[in-house]
C-alpha cells in the first residue's frame, strides 16, 4: 500500500510565537544552542498539537480523525509526511508552514473497556509530566476522547523540522506550487480539510519548503521563558 501524506491547516489564533533554544541546521551547519522563535500551539492554555517540546514530537488530535489510518489505497504509515500550516494564510492563497513532521512511530490508544494511553506512554504522567499536562491528559478530561492514534516524529537532519526564514515561518504563494498540487490545496481551503498528497507530490512540496528555509529546527526544543497566556489552543 502507498503512504498517504497530508497538508493540515490550523488557525493562527491558536498559534503563538515563542522563544526557544534548540538544535538547528542553520545555513547548512548544525548549531546545538540555537536561540530563536518558533510557532506552536498556545503554551499552557490547552492541548498543544503537535507537541514539539520532547525529542520525538507527538501529534494525536487536530484533524487526525480525517486522515486515512486503515489499510486502503493509501493511508498513514511510518514514513508518511505531515505539513502543518496556517489556515488563515491559506485563505489569502499562501501556504505558511510552521511544522514538517515525518512519522517515525505510530502508537495506538485503547478505547475498550475504557480509554487507555498507548503502551509506550503508560508512564508518561510520571516520566514526562510536561508532555502529560500539555498533550496526553486531554482525552481524559473530555477533549478528543475518541482518539485512536498518536504519531511520533522521526527526528534527524533529513527528517522532521520547523522551517524558518528571516526569523519567520516559511510562506509560499499557491501560484508557486505545481498546478496539480495547487488545485488540490485550493479545493480544501474553504473547509480546512486535510490535503492528501501522493508521495511524489509531497516530495515536490518538501523540496520547495527546504529551498525556502534558512533555518531547520530539528530537536532539543526548550522554552526560554514561560509565555504570557493570551489565547487558547485551537484543537
ZADREN-317377 format. One line per 2 residues: number of its first residue (from 1); for each residue y, x, z negated of N, C-alpha, C. Coordinates in nm, 4 decimals. Each point is the difference from the previous one (the first is absolute). Example, Ala and Ser with C-alpha at 12.3 -4.5 7.8 and 13.67 -1.06 7.14 Angstrom:
BEGIN
1> -0.5690/1.3190/-0.7800/0.1190/-0.0890/0.0000/0.1200/0.0900/0.0000; 0.1050/-0.0350/0.0720/0.1190/0.0820/-0.0060/0.1090/-0.0770/-0.0730
This chain:
BEGIN
1> -0.1194/0.0839/0.0000/0.1194/-0.0839/0.0000/0.1251/0.0878/0.0000; 0.1022/-0.0416/0.0721/0.1260/0.0733/0.0016/0.0784/-0.0236/-0.1281
3> 0.0819/0.0985/-0.0348/0.0866/-0.0144/-0.1168/0.1215/-0.0844/0.0352; 0.0366/-0.0903/-0.0895/0.1274/-0.0712/0.0110/0.1088/0.0840/-0.0652
5> 0.1196/-0.0085/0.0527/0.1167/0.0706/-0.0536/0.1160/-0.0985/0.0022; 0.0913/0.0119/-0.0965/0.1038/-0.1026/-0.0114/0.1382/0.0578/-0.0276
7> 0.1004/-0.0685/0.0535/0.1377/0.0103/-0.0475/0.0219/-0.1183/-0.0933; 0.0519/0.0272/-0.1209/0.0186/-0.1031/-0.1019/0.1476/-0.0050/-0.0386
9> 0.0574/-0.1187/0.0060/0.1415/-0.0179/-0.0351/0.0141/-0.0365/-0.1472; 0.1020/0.0561/-0.0660/0.0336/-0.0471/-0.1341/0.1520/-0.0074/-0.0140
11> 0.0485/-0.0833/-0.0935/0.1440/-0.0271/-0.0076/0.0791/0.1129/-0.0634; 0.1152/0.0298/0.0566/0.0864/0.1036/-0.0565/0.0502/-0.0359/-0.1391
13> 0.0122/-0.1297/-0.0289/0.0541/-0.0360/-0.1312/-0.0966/0.0289/-0.1138; -0.1218/0.0441/0.0340/-0.0955/0.0399/-0.1023/-0.0184/0.1514/-0.0053
15> 0.0666/0.0714/0.0895/-0.0193/0.1451/0.0077/0.1192/0.0714/-0.0621; -0.0293/0.1078/-0.0720/0.1047/0.0782/-0.0649/-0.0082/0.1457/0.0442
17> 0.1138/0.0640/0.0278/0.0004/0.1456/0.0173/-0.0028/0.0650/-0.1378; -0.0950/0.0893/-0.0231/-0.0116/0.0673/-0.1293/-0.0087/0.1511/0.0212
19> 0.0521/0.0735/-0.0955/-0.0041/0.1460/0.0046/-0.1312/0.0483/-0.0606; -0.0651/0.0907/0.0729/-0.1303/0.0493/-0.0438/-0.0115/0.1499/0.0252
21> -0.1006/0.0578/-0.0636/-0.0493/0.1314/0.0403/-0.1362/-0.0221/0.0644; -0.0383/0.0883/0.0926/-0.1255/-0.0201/0.0723/-0.0375/0.1270/0.0744
23> -0.1240/0.0028/0.0462/-0.0415/0.0994/0.0984/0.0274/-0.0591/0.1377; 0.0779/0.0718/0.0789/0.0430/-0.0520/0.1301/-0.0105/0.1075/0.1067
25> -0.0103/-0.0450/0.1229/0.0066/0.0871/0.1164/0.1398/-0.0152/0.0580; 0.0770/0.1083/-0.0039/0.1401/-0.0052/0.0426/0.0227/0.1056/0.1077
27> 0.0365/-0.0445/0.1192/0.0214/0.0952/0.1081/-0.1215/0.0857/0.0285; -0.1185/-0.0586/-0.0195/-0.1245/0.0710/0.0287/-0.0522/0.0853/-0.1133
29> 0.0686/0.0022/-0.1152/-0.0424/0.0823/-0.1134/-0.0234/-0.0867/-0.1233; -0.1054/0.0321/-0.0748/-0.0303/-0.0725/-0.1228/0.0972/0.0409/-0.1100
31> 0.0597/-0.1007/-0.0653/0.0857/0.0221/-0.1168/-0.0640/-0.0721/-0.1182; -0.0405/0.0781/-0.1016/-0.0721/-0.0568/-0.1139/0.0913/-0.0753/-0.0956
33> 0.1255/0.0373/-0.0065/0.0926/-0.0627/-0.0946/0.1171/-0.0640/0.0735; -0.0317/-0.0696/0.1074/0.1035/-0.0690/0.0767/0.0656/-0.1072/-0.0857
35> 0.1302/-0.0151/0.0123/0.0747/-0.1051/-0.0687/0.0697/-0.0864/0.1041; -0.0090/-0.1304/-0.0138/0.0654/-0.0866/0.0971/-0.0210/-0.1463/-0.0315
37> 0.0346/-0.0850/0.0958/-0.0050/-0.1454/-0.0162/-0.1093/-0.0592/0.0880; -0.0775/-0.0906/-0.0575/-0.0983/-0.0764/0.0766/0.0268/-0.1487/-0.0234
39> -0.0625/-0.0860/0.0826/0.0170/-0.1452/-0.0120/-0.1317/-0.0612/-0.0437; 0.0037/-0.0689/-0.1156/-0.1206/-0.0598/-0.0573/0.0345/-0.1384/-0.0551
41> -0.1040/-0.0776/-0.0347/0.0247/-0.1259/-0.0693/0.0744/0.0273/-0.1301; 0.0862/-0.0939/-0.0392/0.0825/0.0157/-0.1195/-0.0848/0.0452/-0.1187
43> 0.0346/0.1146/-0.0560/-0.0800/0.0619/-0.1055/0.0220/-0.0729/-0.1320; -0.1108/-0.0411/-0.0635/0.0080/-0.0580/-0.1326/0.0386/-0.1459/-0.0037
45> -0.0022/-0.0689/0.1133/0.0392/-0.1411/0.0014/-0.0918/-0.0809/0.0902; -0.1293/0.0130/-0.0262/-0.0981/-0.0704/0.0812/-0.0958/0.0964/0.0669
47> -0.0906/-0.0569/0.0762/-0.1024/0.0790/0.0667/0.0588/0.0960/0.1028; -0.0424/0.1262/-0.0054/0.0391/0.0999/0.0999/-0.1165/0.0177/0.0970
49> 0.0239/-0.0316/0.1264/-0.1086/-0.0043/0.0967/0.0526/0.0340/0.1398; -0.0370/0.1148/0.0565/-0.0897/0.1008/-0.0540/0.0597/0.0712/-0.1225
51> -0.0896/0.0456/-0.0861/0.0380/0.0780/-0.1175/-0.0255/0.1468/0.0335; 0.1069/0.0804/0.0040/-0.0119/0.1378/0.0502/0.0167/0.1050/-0.1095
53> 0.0088/-0.0440/-0.1263/0.0240/0.0952/-0.1083/-0.1301/0.0474/-0.0641; -0.1001/0.0199/0.0813/-0.1255/0.0647/-0.0375/-0.0520/0.0663/0.1260
55> -0.0814/0.1024/-0.0164/-0.0614/0.0621/0.1174/-0.1231/-0.0809/0.0384; 0.0151/-0.0689/0.1102/-0.0900/-0.1062/0.0401/0.0786/-0.1292/-0.0110
57> 0.1001/-0.0154/0.0884/0.0845/-0.1201/-0.0025/-0.0886/-0.1234/0.0133; 0.0470/-0.1114/-0.0572/-0.0805/-0.1216/-0.0029/0.0760/-0.1166/0.0633
59> -0.0712/-0.0736/0.0834/0.0523/-0.1233/0.0612/-0.1042/-0.1094/-0.0201; 0.0439/-0.1150/-0.0550/-0.0962/-0.1049/-0.0320/0.0402/-0.1410/0.0412
61> 0.1288/-0.0329/-0.0005/0.0385/-0.1404/-0.0023/0.0826/-0.0483/0.1185; 0.1142/0.0612/0.0233/0.1018/-0.0563/0.0880/-0.0508/-0.0127/0.1444
63> -0.0194/-0.1235/0.0465/-0.0520/-0.0319/0.1343/-0.1464/0.0404/0.0185; -0.0649/0.0537/-0.1052/-0.1359/0.0514/0.0188/-0.0973/-0.1088/0.0431
65> 0.0224/-0.1239/-0.0450/-0.0912/-0.1081/0.0374/0.0073/-0.0330/0.1485; 0.1044/0.0490/0.0686/0.0165/-0.0271/0.1432/-0.0614/0.1098/0.0874
67> -0.0573/0.1015/-0.0630/-0.0583/0.1109/0.0748/-0.1497/-0.0225/0.0183; -0.0529/0.0437/0.1120/-0.1436/-0.0152/0.0258/-0.0773/0.0988/-0.0869
69> -0.0874/-0.0553/-0.0878/-0.0716/0.0867/-0.0929/-0.1511/-0.0088/0.0144; -0.0466/-0.0949/0.0819/-0.1432/-0.0147/0.0210/-0.0359/0.0488/0.1398
71> -0.1210/0.0558/0.0162/-0.0398/0.0488/0.1325/0.0180/-0.1062/0.1071; 0.0771/0.0350/0.1015/0.0247/-0.0895/0.1130/0.0347/0.0898/0.1175
73> 0.0759/-0.0508/0.0938/0.0369/0.0826/0.1149/0.0716/0.1266/-0.0459; 0.0904/-0.0133/-0.0963/0.0585/0.1154/-0.0680/0.0425/-0.0446/-0.1394
75> -0.0078/0.0920/-0.0957/0.0326/-0.0349/-0.1380/0.0393/0.1268/-0.0757; 0.0581/-0.0188/-0.1200/0.0442/0.1139/-0.0796/-0.1188/0.0812/-0.0474
77> 0.0069/0.1304/0.0226/-0.1051/0.0919/-0.0401/0.0649/0.1286/-0.0492; -0.0806/0.0866/-0.0606/0.0478/0.1347/-0.0289/0.0467/0.0622/0.1313
79> 0.1192/0.0555/-0.0010/0.0585/0.0558/0.1216/0.0987/-0.0927/0.0689; 0.0058/-0.1278/-0.0421/0.1031/-0.0906/0.0520/0.1368/0.0432/-0.0517
81> 0.1041/-0.0308/0.0768/0.1376/0.0334/-0.0366/0.0805/-0.1270/-0.0225; 0.0883/0.0055/-0.1014/0.0936/-0.1077/-0.0301/0.1403/0.0579/-0.0011
83> 0.0918/-0.0657/0.0699/0.1409/0.0411/0.0010/0.0800/-0.1103/-0.0683; 0.0689/0.0340/-0.1089/0.0818/-0.0962/-0.0734/0.1454/0.0183/0.0398
85> 0.0637/-0.1101/0.0380/0.1373/0.0100/0.0496/0.0826/-0.1208/-0.0435; 0.1290/0.0099/0.0212/0.0955/-0.1016/-0.0439/-0.0044/-0.1245/0.0881
87> -0.0275/-0.1150/-0.0619/0.0070/-0.1247/0.0737/0.1421/-0.0362/0.0390; 0.0969/0.0364/-0.0852/0.1407/-0.0293/0.0293/0.0476/0.0767/0.1233
89> -0.0340/0.1290/0.0064/0.0400/0.0803/0.1159/-0.0714/-0.0473/0.1262; -0.1237/-0.0481/-0.0162/-0.0740/-0.0509/0.1160/0.0714/-0.1198/0.0619
91> 0.0676/-0.0792/-0.0833/0.0781/-0.1123/0.0538/0.1068/0.0472/0.0976; 0.0443/0.1245/-0.0173/0.1029/0.0587/0.0869/-0.0597/0.0871/0.1105
93> -0.1336/-0.0065/0.0165/-0.0643/0.0759/0.1062/-0.0205/0.1460/-0.0319; -0.0169/0.0307/-0.1293/-0.0176/0.1391/-0.0421/-0.1235/0.0109/-0.0890
95> -0.0858/0.0971/0.0300/-0.1153/0.0320/-0.0831/0.0437/0.1092/-0.0973; 0.0246/-0.0387/-0.1255/0.0518/0.0926/-0.1009/-0.1117/0.0249/-0.1009
97> -0.0579/0.1200/0.0031/-0.1274/0.0299/-0.0664/0.0229/0.0736/-0.1315; -0.0672/-0.0472/-0.1072/0.0074/0.0740/-0.1262/-0.1331/0.0600/-0.0428
99> -0.1127/-0.0549/0.0489/-0.1306/0.0491/-0.0442/-0.0989/-0.0023/0.1161; -0.0687/0.1116/0.0198/-0.1093/0.0096/0.0970/-0.1259/0.0324/-0.0801
101> -0.1004/-0.0856/0.0088/-0.1122/-0.0027/-0.0940/-0.1307/0.0061/0.0777; -0.0728/0.1100/-0.0134/-0.1344/0.0078/0.0585/-0.1021/-0.0343/-0.1078
103> -0.0863/-0.0951/0.0289/-0.0994/-0.0416/-0.0989/-0.1065/0.1080/-0.0159; -0.0154/0.0456/-0.1244/-0.1012/0.1010/-0.0313/-0.1196/-0.0569/-0.0729
105> 0.0236/-0.1023/-0.0825/-0.1073/-0.0678/-0.0728/0.0336/-0.1484/-0.0108; -0.1048/-0.0814/-0.0053/0.0162/-0.1443/-0.0168/-0.0752/-0.0410/-0.1260
107> 0.0703/-0.0661/-0.0916/-0.0566/-0.0400/-0.1286/-0.0024/-0.1523/-0.0080; -0.1159/-0.0558/-0.0328/-0.0154/-0.1453/-0.0011/0.0093/-0.0549/-0.1423
109> 0.0803/-0.1062/-0.0148/0.0100/-0.0717/-0.1263/-0.1142/-0.1011/-0.0089; -0.0425/-0.0317/-0.1223/-0.0959/-0.1086/-0.0218/0.0775/-0.1272/-0.0337
111> -0.0410/-0.1120/0.0586/0.0617/-0.1293/-0.0299/-0.0897/-0.0884/-0.0869; -0.1295/0.0275/0.0022/-0.0952/-0.0814/-0.0753/-0.0828/0.0909/-0.0911
113> -0.0363/-0.0445/-0.1214/0.0356/-0.1298/-0.0595/0.1460/-0.0076/-0.0457; 0.0694/0.1131/-0.0002/0.1433/0.0003/-0.0328/0.0635/0.1202/0.0693
115> 0.1297/-0.0036/0.0127/0.0722/0.1072/0.0683/-0.0194/0.1322/-0.0729; -0.0400/0.1033/0.0752/-0.0228/0.1319/-0.0591/0.0552/0.1075/0.0916
117> 0.0514/0.1063/-0.0613/0.0499/0.1147/0.0752/-0.1108/0.0646/0.0816; 0.0352/0.0689/0.1084/-0.0997/0.0805/0.0701/-0.0635/0.1012/-0.0950
119> -0.1243/0.0341/0.0249/-0.0737/0.0912/-0.0879/0.0767/0.1298/-0.0218; 0.0607/0.0531/0.1050/0.0708/0.1282/-0.0101/0.1209/-0.0067/-0.0926
121> 0.0476/-0.1211/-0.0292/0.1209/-0.0150/-0.0820/-0.0264/-0.0768/-0.1293; -0.1249/-0.0036/-0.0451/-0.0344/-0.0733/-0.1212/0.0793/0.0490/-0.1207
123> 0.0296/0.1298/-0.0058/0.0693/0.0564/-0.1165/0.1455/0.0331/0.0299; 0.0570/-0.0617/0.1041/0.1360/0.0353/0.0411/0.1026/-0.0321/-0.1087
125> -0.0232/-0.1053/-0.0778/0.0961/-0.0360/-0.1050/0.0161/0.1129/-0.0998; -0.1093/0.0687/-0.0319/0.0032/0.1119/-0.0944/0.0347/0.1311/0.0687
127> -0.0595/0.0245/0.1173/0.0152/0.1298/0.0660/0.1316/0.0137/0.0760; 0.0488/-0.1098/0.0575/0.1236/0.0031/0.0789/0.0878/-0.1190/-0.0389
129> 0.0592/0.0043/-0.1190/0.0748/-0.1175/-0.0476/0.1147/-0.0414/0.0913; 0.0655/0.0953/0.0658/0.1080/-0.0375/0.0918/-0.0537/-0.0790/0.1190
131> -0.1121/0.0463/0.0561/-0.0597/-0.0717/0.1129/-0.0448/-0.1399/-0.0421; -0.0505/-0.0115/-0.1205/-0.0388/-0.1316/-0.0513/0.1218/-0.0917/-0.0112
133> 0.1046/0.0472/-0.0666/0.1176/-0.0841/-0.0266/0.0760/-0.0354/0.1269; -0.0013/0.0898/0.0976/0.0860/-0.0182/0.1166/-0.0753/-0.0486/0.1242
135> -0.1328/-0.0086/-0.0111/-0.0760/-0.0466/0.1173/-0.1215/-0.0855/-0.0373; -0.0933/0.0547/-0.0764/-0.1304/-0.0642/-0.0144/-0.0019/-0.1220/-0.0915
137> 0.0939/-0.0129/-0.0928/-0.0089/-0.1078/-0.0993/0.0336/-0.1379/0.0559; 0.0696/-0.0061/0.1120/0.0611/-0.1262/0.0421/-0.0992/-0.1121/0.0314
139> -0.1166/0.0264/0.0602/-0.0944/-0.1104/0.0201/-0.0454/-0.0643/-0.1310; 0.0004/0.0760/-0.1085/-0.0411/-0.0542/-0.1294/0.1131/-0.0779/-0.0673
141> 0.1197/0.0089/0.0574/0.1143/-0.0778/-0.0484/0.0300/-0.1191/0.0906; -0.0932/-0.0287/0.0927/0.0162/-0.1170/0.0851/0.0667/0.0248/0.1338
143> 0.0281/0.1260/0.0333/0.0614/0.0335/0.1284/-0.1045/0.0696/0.0874; -0.0171/-0.0470/0.1225/-0.0965/0.0618/0.0928/-0.1411/-0.0006/-0.0586
145> -0.0365/-0.1086/-0.0710/-0.1308/-0.0011/-0.0645/-0.1141/-0.0281/0.0971; 0.0317/-0.0151/0.1284/-0.1052/-0.0108/0.1020/-0.0287/0.1349/0.0655
147> 0.0537/0.1074/-0.0571/-0.0182/0.1338/0.0559/-0.1482/0.0311/0.0181; -0.0330/0.0654/0.1094/-0.1396/0.0380/0.0260/-0.0188/0.1496/0.0199
149> 0.1047/0.0697/0.0467/-0.0136/0.1422/0.0302/0.1249/0.0764/-0.0430; -0.0204/0.1233/-0.0428/0.1090/0.0968/-0.0137/-0.0292/0.1152/0.0949
151> 0.1038/0.0446/0.0689/-0.0133/0.1087/0.0967/0.0669/0.1244/-0.0569; -0.0720/0.1098/0.0009/0.0513/0.1264/-0.0522/0.0324/0.0926/0.1168
153> 0.1200/0.0570/-0.0038/0.0462/0.0826/0.1118/-0.0692/0.1355/0.0025; -0.0250/0.0471/0.1195/-0.0430/0.1387/0.0211/0.1257/0.0855/0.0076
155> 0.0085/0.0981/-0.0882/0.1179/0.0853/-0.0054/-0.0301/0.1368/0.0593; 0.1003/0.0608/0.0587/-0.0148/0.1312/0.0615/0.1057/0.0192/0.1061
157> 0.0099/0.1199/0.0481/0.1056/0.0345/0.0950/-0.0047/-0.0852/0.1261; -0.1187/-0.0441/0.0401/-0.0156/-0.0767/0.1240/-0.0302/-0.1473/-0.0264
159> 0.0196/-0.0418/-0.1243/-0.0411/-0.1354/-0.0370/0.1207/-0.0845/-0.0407; -0.0094/-0.0722/-0.1091/0.1066/-0.0925/-0.0407/0.1297/0.0739/-0.0317
161> 0.1131/-0.0686/0.0234/0.1293/0.0624/-0.0298/0.1092/-0.1055/-0.0090; 0.1083/0.0379/-0.0681/0.1229/-0.0784/-0.0015/0.0977/0.0715/0.0917
163> 0.0374/-0.0588/0.1132/0.0825/0.0691/0.1000/0.1489/-0.0123/-0.0303; 0.0716/0.1116/0.0130/0.1441/0.0021/-0.0247/0.0704/0.0842/0.1054
165> 0.1231/-0.0372/0.0296/0.0867/0.0818/0.0842/0.1419/-0.0186/-0.0512; 0.0696/0.1109/-0.0209/0.1363/-0.0053/-0.0552/0.0047/-0.0817/-0.1287
167> -0.1051/0.0181/-0.0828/-0.0097/-0.0654/-0.1309/-0.0061/-0.1524/0.0097; -0.0420/-0.0514/0.1158/-0.0149/-0.1437/0.0210/-0.1389/-0.0291/0.0578
169> -0.0397/-0.1265/-0.0066/-0.1239/-0.0399/0.0662/0.0091/0.0252/0.1507; -0.1130/0.0188/0.0619/-0.0044/0.0199/0.1450/0.0062/-0.1363/0.0685
171> 0.0984/-0.0174/0.0871/0.0216/-0.1282/0.0682/-0.0082/0.0191/0.1515; -0.0701/-0.0921/0.0652/-0.0254/0.0084/0.1440/0.0339/-0.1347/0.0628
173> 0.0869/-0.0006/0.0984/0.0304/-0.1239/0.0718/-0.1245/-0.0501/0.0726; -0.0208/-0.1308/-0.0021/-0.1146/-0.0561/0.0718/-0.0011/0.0450/0.1458
175> 0.1174/0.0154/0.0599/0.0085/0.0383/0.1406/-0.0595/0.1379/0.0264; -0.0154/0.0804/-0.1044/-0.0561/0.1340/0.0159/-0.1521/0.0009/-0.0095
177> -0.0588/-0.1133/-0.0323/-0.1453/-0.0115/-0.0069/-0.0556/-0.0358/0.1376; -0.1207/0.0459/0.0342/-0.0630/-0.0450/0.1241/-0.0072/-0.1528/0.0032
179> 0.0091/-0.0570/0.1188/0.0129/-0.1456/0.0138/-0.1122/-0.0761/-0.0696; -0.1241/0.0472/0.0117/-0.1113/-0.0745/-0.0590/0.0134/-0.0050/-0.1517
181> 0.0480/0.1086/-0.0601/0.0203/0.0025/-0.1453/0.1226/-0.0823/-0.0367; 0.1065/0.0169/0.0774/0.1232/-0.0757/-0.0257/-0.0264/-0.1503/0.0037
183> -0.0767/-0.0444/0.0986/-0.0283/-0.1430/0.0120/-0.0806/-0.0506/-0.1202; -0.0967/0.0803/-0.0443/-0.0797/-0.0396/-0.1167/0.0876/-0.0124/-0.1241
185> 0.0843/0.1011/-0.0225/0.0863/-0.0003/-0.1182/0.0967/-0.1179/0.0056; 0.0642/-0.0186/0.1138/0.1002/-0.1064/0.0140/-0.0600/-0.1380/-0.0248
187> -0.1257/-0.0184/0.0379/-0.0639/-0.1311/-0.0147/-0.0298/-0.0351/-0.1454; 0.0018/0.0988/-0.0885/-0.0343/-0.0235/-0.1407/0.1208/0.0010/-0.0926
189> 0.1164/0.0357/0.0514/0.1167/0.0194/-0.0870/0.0421/-0.1294/-0.0686; 0.0049/-0.1102/0.0723/0.0526/-0.1242/-0.0572/-0.0773/-0.0416/-0.1247
191> -0.1315/0.0038/0.0065/-0.0820/-0.0390/-0.1147/-0.0361/0.1149/-0.0911; 0.0401/0.1217/0.0384/-0.0304/0.1220/-0.0764/-0.1511/0.0172/-0.0200
193> -0.0745/-0.0333/0.1062/-0.1442/0.0185/-0.0059/-0.0352/0.1451/0.0301; -0.1072/0.0539/-0.0605/-0.0426/0.1352/0.0335/-0.0305/0.0130/0.1492
195> 0.0318/0.1156/0.0555/-0.0188/0.0277/0.1426/-0.1250/0.0853/0.0163; -0.1021/-0.0553/0.0634/-0.1269/0.0705/0.0180/0.0090/0.0893/0.1239
197> -0.0128/0.1312/-0.0201/0.0066/0.0961/0.1100/-0.1366/0.0622/0.0249; -0.0291/0.0276/0.1265/-0.1194/0.0768/0.0332/0.0184/0.1437/-0.0482
199> -0.1085/0.0748/0.0011/0.0099/0.1399/-0.0439/0.0940/0.0792/0.0914; -0.0051/-0.0271/0.1295/0.0894/0.0703/0.0922/0.1452/-0.0371/-0.0271
201> 0.0270/-0.1297/-0.0213/0.1369/-0.0445/-0.0275/0.0519/0.0585/-0.1307; -0.0867/0.0051/-0.1019/0.0427/0.0591/-0.1269/0.0262/0.1489/0.0160
203> -0.0832/0.0688/0.0767/0.0207/0.1429/0.0227/0.1350/0.0265/0.0650; 0.0354/-0.0817/0.0981/0.1298/0.0142/0.0675/0.1142/-0.0258/-0.0985
205> -0.0133/-0.1047/-0.0811/0.1048/-0.0345/-0.0967/0.0170/0.1101/-0.1043; -0.1114/0.0531/-0.0492/0.0066/0.1087/-0.0981/0.0681/0.1231/0.0588
207> -0.0277/0.0287/0.1250/0.0612/0.1163/0.0644/0.1517/-0.0168/0.0083; 0.0454/-0.1203/0.0313/0.1445/-0.0258/0.0050/0.0618/0.0202/-0.1381
209> -0.0655/-0.0529/-0.1040/0.0516/0.0145/-0.1367/0.0033/0.1464/-0.0407; -0.1067/0.0723/0.0291/-0.0053/0.1421/-0.0385/0.1096/0.0802/0.0692
211> 0.0233/-0.0284/0.1264/0.1028/0.0743/0.0732/0.1392/-0.0268/-0.0561; 0.0215/-0.1190/-0.0566/0.1303/-0.0347/-0.0568/0.0190/0.0558/-0.1411
213> -0.1101/0.0322/-0.0659/0.0053/0.0373/-0.1415/0.0319/0.1476/-0.0174; 0.0888/0.0297/-0.0928/0.0254/0.1385/-0.0393/-0.0730/0.0329/-0.1292
215> -0.0124/-0.0993/-0.0878/-0.0677/0.0177/-0.1279/-0.1167/-0.0968/-0.0091; -0.1158/0.0528/-0.0411/-0.1201/-0.0798/-0.0211/-0.0366/0.0130/-0.1479
217> 0.0248/-0.1029/-0.0782/-0.0372/0.0028/-0.1417/-0.1501/-0.0272/-0.0083; -0.0745/0.0940/-0.0625/-0.1453/-0.0015/0.0111/-0.0734/-0.0394/-0.1275
219> 0.0453/0.0485/-0.1166/-0.0788/-0.0197/-0.1222/0.0817/0.0415/-0.1221; -0.0632/-0.0117/-0.1186/0.0599/0.0456/-0.1269/0.1365/-0.0641/-0.0245
221> 0.0141/-0.1282/0.0327/0.1295/-0.0684/-0.0096/0.0269/-0.0399/-0.1449; 0.1150/0.0424/-0.0513/0.0383/-0.0306/-0.1382/0.1456/-0.0450/-0.0038
223> 0.0265/-0.1070/-0.0748/0.1371/-0.0462/-0.0194/0.0800/0.1050/-0.0756; 0.1223/0.0255/0.0438/0.0863/0.0931/-0.0718/0.0701/-0.0679/-0.1166
225> 0.0212/-0.1307/0.0092/0.0579/-0.0761/-0.1106/-0.0386/-0.1452/0.0178; 0.0011/-0.0736/-0.1082/-0.0327/-0.1420/0.0078/0.1166/-0.0749/0.0616
227> -0.0221/-0.0687/0.1122/0.1098/-0.0713/0.0657/0.0423/-0.1228/-0.0782; 0.1223/-0.0426/0.0209/0.0459/-0.1264/-0.0556/-0.0579/-0.1136/0.0836
229> -0.0744/-0.0881/-0.0634/-0.0671/-0.1077/0.0726/0.1014/-0.1062/0.0404; 0.0125/-0.0235/0.1291/0.0969/-0.0981/0.0498/-0.0651/-0.1083/0.0849
231> -0.1270/0.0174/0.0344/-0.0635/-0.0972/0.0887/-0.1484/-0.0035/-0.0285; -0.0671/-0.1015/0.0506/-0.1434/-0.0122/-0.0193/-0.0727/0.0444/0.1252
233> -0.1220/0.0510/-0.0213/-0.0834/0.0361/0.1133/-0.0300/-0.1243/0.0825; -0.0276/0.0227/0.1289/-0.0095/-0.1131/0.0912/-0.1366/-0.0608/0.0141
235> -0.1051/0.0673/-0.0448/-0.1348/-0.0527/0.0195/-0.0750/-0.0064/-0.1319
